[in-house]
Amino acid sequence: MREVRANGAAAALLRAGARVAPTADDVERLRTAVSRVRDWDAALALAGRHHVVPLVARQLAASAADVVPARALDAFQATSRAIAAGALVLAGELARIVAALEAQGVRALPYKGPALALAAYGDTGMRECEDLDVVVPPADYARARKTLLALGYRSLRALSPAQEAVVYGGQGHAPFERADREALLVVELHWRFAARRFPWNPRLDDLLARAASLPIGGVRVALPAREDHLLLLLLHGTRHRWERLEWAASVSALLAGGPVDGGVLLARAARVGGTRAALVGLQVARRVLGAPVSEELLARADHDAAVEPLAREAIARMFAPPDEAAGRDGEREFHRRCLERPLDRARFLALSVLLPTPREWELVRLPGVLAPLYVPIRIGRLVLRGAQSEGE
């Protein structure tokens, strides 16, 4: 019970401290939350798990420096500085990659990462990034892959192109790594915005045609239009069941940062069968961080009876104990309920079974010529797992 209460106090601290434009009431909630935290190491760990250390550190310093223990404030600020230093490294690497891709005639759209940090918060150091995500047209993937290899990257699992096409084909992206003097850099090279089992894959050409740009490391980097950016974040967060608070903070920041055409957002979501998923994300951001969701969008959410229970489920899981929050129990059913079109639901269930994943590669290392055998291996693995579950 003590651990639950402590986690509850830390969660209240994060919900108050991760607000991008706090009101006087938000500041009062933050100060109240500070007075209730007893384990500041646990609070810092929870903020790290949700990737909101920089946001919370900024609010603690601005609005609660006189009530937060000095040691705790120092720990938050030191961790925030370390995150900012890492973000600078990633921003520089993103600029290098985008410039190299452009030199090879490959159009690229950075996804999340430093570009989102600048768009949402105006500062790359305000958002912790573990890797870089870059989306390229499917037709340009092979050329983009060769470009990464020329920059010193290698396939994360040392896969050949043939193995990669099968093992990661259903994921829509493949990971690459490069050993840097300071860290191990990881880039996920995407040719889709979502795994094939989901319909949530806006056309990259359309996004690039509407995109603006911003300078990162002396390179102009594409930035999605606001409605596109929001849709990508909402679909991504719902796909991961909103396990990180920072995703809701980014949504809230984009909503607060400029006008959003709700009709345009919903129309673009509808084209990829993502209306319900987007509405779930908007409800999560509004309920957890007070995101300024328009009445138009709230009214649309009220018209879909599935949205509210899905949002409540995601929020409850967001601050569950780490072992529960990290578990995959109910994940497939949650995703199925987020799909509003019957055909999309049927396709999702079928592809969830048929498409190989990196888990099959970890189980059996097949040469490229035998890579198609991962399909029956996956089916057999799932059948065996089901039989074992029934026997328990």
Summary of the structure (lengths in Angstrom):
residues: 392
radius of gyration: 21.4
end to end distance: 29.7
largest distance: 64.8
contacts: 1293
relative contact order: 0.09
helix: 64%
strand: 8%
